[in-house]
Amino acid sequence: MAMVAQHHRENSSGSINKHLDSGKYVRYTAEQVEALERVYAECPKPSSLRRQQLIRECPILSNIEPKQIKVWFQNRRCREKQRKESVRLQSVNRKLTAMNKLLMEENDRLQKQVSQLVCENGYMRQQLQSASAPATDASCESAVTTPQHSLRDANNPAGLLSIAEETLAEFLSKATGTAVDWVQMPGMKPGPDSVGIFAISQSCSGVAARACGLVSLEPTKIAEILKDRPSWFRDCRSLEVFTMFPAGNGGTIELLYTQTYAPTTLAPARDFWTLRYTTTLENGSLVVCERSLSGTGAGPSAAAASQFVRAEILPSGYLIRPCEGGGSIIHIVDHLNLQAWSVPEVLRPLYESSKVVAQKMTIGALRYIRQIAQETSGEVVYGLGRQPAVLRTFSQRLSRGFNDAINGFNDDGWSLLNCDGAEDVIVAINSAKNLTTGSSALSLLGGVLCAKASMLLQNVPPAVLVRFLREHRSEWADFNVDAYAAVSLKASTYAYPGMRPMRFTGSQIIMPLGHTIEHEEMLEVIRLEGHSLSHEDAFGSRDIHLLQMCSGVDENAVGACSELVFAPIDEMFPDDAPLLPSGFRIIPLDSKPGDSQDVLTSHKTLDLASSLEVGPATSHSAENASTSYNARSVLTIAFQFPFESNLQDNVATMARQYVRSVVSSVQRVAMAITPSGLSPTVEPKLSPGSPEALTLAHWICQSYSYHLGTELLRADSTSGESVLKALWLHQDAILCCSLKALPVFIFANQAGLDMLETTLVALQDITIDKIFDDSGRKALFSEFAKIMEQGFAYLPGGICMSTMGRHISYEQAIVWKVFAAEENSVHCLAFAFVNWSFV
């Protein structure tokens, strides 16, 4: 019997070994599994030596072969992998289920919209046939009485509740109904890996955008984040709650005053006076809706809003529904009227584009919530030991400081420095600038100076330009200026740039800190390696460190602006380090509706006249030029420098020259990166006080005809935008100069630029005395009184000088006064150099 048992054990042992060889599972005791699990927690894949050591150190494992333990670890790793995959698939399944629910709701909404459009179409046909006047009158009366009703209700608390309920109903009809004709946002297709479903308004009052998405946060947390608008909306300068009271149904009503930044130096900022209503629906959904109030009520004082244009928020908000298994489904609607009439015509697409609102507000809000959700779940990797919240704060401070510099609000202490409105570079100073943050204090004896400029770019992809500026800093930046800004932010500042000349070694090292989940924004530290050129510390390193934020590098993001903002920092910068941001912002202008990419290919030669056209009439070439990736865009540059009071003028001169040199460099870069077949153009002067190019062309031609009695252009070139084109292509060199104490050129046609051998960017640095020789200056001065009295004069032929030092002969020069038709005043002097040629 014993021999049979022994034989059975041998057979069992052989069976175990056989099973081990074939990879079959072997059962272990609870104590053995516990010991193996402890080792697995420390090292999931132990080596052969470690497994043998484990058998020696653990008596309960001494009767197990090393091969058995190896198989156990293999199986354990496989189970762990299967567990993770199961969790991932469950998460994907929940996401797909919720996304399917969203898509089903969207499909139902679209079917309702189709039915509504069919009914409206039938009704319109009936109206056209019957042409019923009473019905039209009734609709007009309804349209007029509604805002009066809202205005009357806004004067008492009970009326505010009525407005709140009305706002809620209108918002829900936009979020889940058919109140707005929504179309899919270009380039944002829904799917399991997308951020959400995005749509923009097709034809409605104002501009509107809508988003639906899934977020792994609870509704109350999402509402708390979104209500703090300055934390996620980079263009929001401030949000002040003037009053708050319960609505009686568990909700709250708030009266808010909000200020937003202007994106460029060419337009005023916006502010809003709104009612915000927070409540919970019967189905458990949380709603935060908002709308502008018609009356001023207890709004801000006129002094506080003097630099702002009052814009309007139509019923907008957030609908947040809890999901089964955690998380939320969120619907976001932003519907605005940004008062586009208050900006130059060339900028109006920025204020009339639903795509811009979608990128800045709607998509931005959803992305920010998803970013917070991922940080909360621990999925975000930290950079250089920094917490995600700290990195977010750095990005917000860079953006806010850059916006403050661009806008230069009076209540922040900014004032213009000797600006007559005709300068291409605006210089502002802030003697009250406070760079004290937390424990890091910076004492500025003078203050901060900002030099800024804006220009129009044509056929230059914003994303490509920003990437180039980021990766090739040496192509546009001056290392000594960077060094000055860096050392000025330290306790022992140098008095003025140039005291310690530096040499850039050419090495730029980019150290990533973090990025958003879709990589639409990156935060990084830039190290510029340099060495002093002075003898006493010739071998000393003078590395410069910059904190830099780069966004908008995706060429496929429709309506998104591109930014490169940086600020000098100390090598070991603390979390509350003072920042003085400078940088670039490029905002694409929306394509004109009806343009087609096919038409562009047949008009690849684009002239400057079409690119400078900013008036109401639009040429075919200008329309075609704007089809390529929103071909026109506005570039805004702002650089900030600390200064001491006794060096204010020196720093101002340096800053103005530096920004002009950067503008010239950007123009050169634009030439290099423009797609083949297209011609880049840059208009440096787009200040609100200057006439548009088409208007100036009309003034030049009308004044010439008035004073000389003949036409400057042919009779077939006197209509619409063809005036500017004909003037631009005129064979004579035509230039305009200002009537300031030191006259500078403000306009030149193509022949004028060729004659002076310059560009539109550098033209405004050329004074009139630089181009004439002594005899030419004398002739001009002797005829000046006649010009001002008679309106024109003929100057004899002579010699003038180009910017490259080449001599130019001309047969005759005609000078005449150019009148501003609207103001009936002299705007500038125009020169026409007849039959000019290089000597």
C-alpha positions, 0 to 999 in steps of 0.5 A: 500500500505504501509502495502504491502511495509512493508510486502515486506521489512520483506520478503526481510529481511527474505530472506537476513537472509535465504541467509546468513544462506545458505552462499549466497552473499550479495551486499554492497555499495562502501563505505562499501566495502572500509571500510571493505577492510581497516580492511581486510588489517590490519587483514584478519581474525578478531575476533567476538569482532573486528567485533562488534567493527567495527560496532560500530566505522563505522556508514556506517556499523551500519545497517549490522549484525555481521554475514553478516560481518563474511561472507564477510571476509570469502568470501574475504579470499576465493577470495584472495586464488583464486587470488593467485592460479590463479597467480600461475597457470598462472605462471606454465602454462607459465613455462610449455609452455616454457618448452614444447617449449624447449623439442620440440626443444630438440626432433627435435635436437635428431631426427636430431642427429639420422638421422645424425648418420644413414647417418654416419653409412651408409657412414662408411660402404661404406668407409669400403667396398671401403677403399678409400685412397684419401678420407682419405688423404683429411680429414687429410689435412682438419684437419691440415689446420683448426688450421693453418688458425685460428692461422694466422687470430688471428694476426690482428683485421679483422682476430679476427672478422673472428674467432669470427664468426666461434666461433659463428657458432660452438657454435650454432651448439653445443647449438641447433644442433648436433655438439656434441653427447649429452647424458642426465646427470645422475640423472638430469631428465627434468620436470616442477620442474627441474632447466633445461635440462642437458646433457654431451658429450659422445665422443668428443675431450675434455669434454663438458656439456650443459644446457637449462633452464628458468630464470625470468630475461631479456637477458641483465641482464643474459649476464651481470651476466654470463660474470662476471665469478668470481662472480659465478664460484668458481674455477675462480681466476681472469678474465682480459679483455686485450682489447675490440673493436666493431665488426662492427655489433653491437657486441663486441670482447674481449680478455681475460686472465682467471686463475682458481684454482686447486681443490687439492694440487696435481695438478697445476692450469689452465689458458686460453687465449681466445676471447669472442664475444657478439652479437645479432642474427636476431631473437633477441637472445643474444649470448655470445660465447668464444674460446681459441686463438692458438697464445699467441698474447698480452697475459700475461707474462710468469712470471704471468703464471708460476704456471699455465698449459695453458688449452683450451676452445673450442667454448662455450658460452650462447644463451639467448632468450627472452620469451613471457610475460617476462623472458628468455630461456637460452642455456649454453655450456661449452667445455674444454680441461683441459690437463689431462696429466699434473696431476698424473694419479689417478687424471685424471678422474677429468680432463676427466669427463664431469660430473665434468664440468657440476656440476662446470660450466654449472649447477652452472651457471644456478643455480646462475642465478635462485638464483639471479632471486628469490632474485630479486623477493623477494622469498628468506628469509633473515637469521639473518637480512642479505641481500642475496647479503651479504650472497652470498659475505660471501660464495664467500669469504670463497670459495676464501680464501680456494682456495687461501690456497690450491693453495698457489700462489707465486704472493699472497705472499705464500712460502713453509716452509722447504719442501723437497717434501717428507712431507705428510703435506705441510706447507706454509707461507704468510708474506704479507697476508692482511686481511683488508676488508673495515672498518675492519682492522686486523694487523698481525705482522707475517702473515698467516701459512697454513698446508695442505694435500691430500689423496685418499679415497676408499669406503667412500661416500663424502656426508656422510663424510662431513655431519658427519664432520659438525654434529660431530665436536668434533670427529676431531677438537681440541677446543683449536686450534679453540680458538687460531685461534679465539682469534688471529683474535682479537686485543688482541691476545694470543701469543701461543695456550695453554697459556689459556687452554680451555675446550669444554663443548660439545655443538655445536649450528648451526644457519642457515644464508641462503641456495641456492634454491636447498639446495646444499649449506648452510651458517651458524654460528656455536657456540662452547661453552667452558669455561676457565680452569684458576682460575682467570676467571674459570666462564667466558664463552669462546664461539667460533663463526665460519662462515661455508659453507657446500656444496655437501651433496646430495649423488645423485648429480653426479660429485659434490664435497663436502666441509666444509669450516669455518672461526672464526668470532666475535659474531657480525660479520660485513658485511666486517669481515676479514675471514681466511678460513680452511676446507675440500674438497672431490672430487669424482673420476669418475667411470670407463666406463663399470663397473657394480654394479652387479659385485661389489657384488661378490667382497666385500672384497677389498684389499689395493693393488686395492685401491692404484693402480693408474697406467695405468694397472687396476685390476678387483678388482680396477675397481669393487671398483670404481663402488659404488657411485664413490667409490674413491675420493680425500680429501684435507685438509687446515688449516690456522693460524695467527702467530707472527714472533717470534712464526713462528716455534712453530705455524708451528709445532703445525699446522703440528701436528694438520693436522696429527691428523685430518687426523687420525681422518678422517681415523677413521670416514671413518672406521665408515661410510663405507657401510657394506661389503666394506673396506675403505682405505686411502692413505695419501701420494699422493704428485706429487714428490712421486712414485705411489704405483705400481711403488714403488712395482716394484722398491722394487722387482727389486732391491731385485732381482738385489742385492740378486740374488733371487726373492722376490715374486713368479714367477706367481706374477711378472706381472702388478698390481699383484706385488703390491698385492703380496707384500702387502700380503707377509708374511714377514714384508716389510717396506721402509724408507727414506734416510733423516737425520732422516729416516722415514718410507714411505711404509709398507705392511700389515704384516709391519703395523701389526708388528708395530701396526700402520696405513698408515696415522701414518706410516710416523711419525715413525722414524727408531730408534724408532723400534730398541733396542740398539743392533738392532741399533748397528747392523744396523749402523755397516752394513750401510757402507756395505749396501751403498757399496754392496747394501744389508746386512743381520742383525741378529735376535733380538728384535724391538718395536711396536708403542704400546710398545710391543716387537717383535722378528724376526729371521732375517732382510734383508736390501737392497737399492731400486733404482728409475729405471727412475732416476737411483738413490737410492730412499729408503732402504727396510727392510724385517723382517723374521719370526717375532712374538710378544714376 
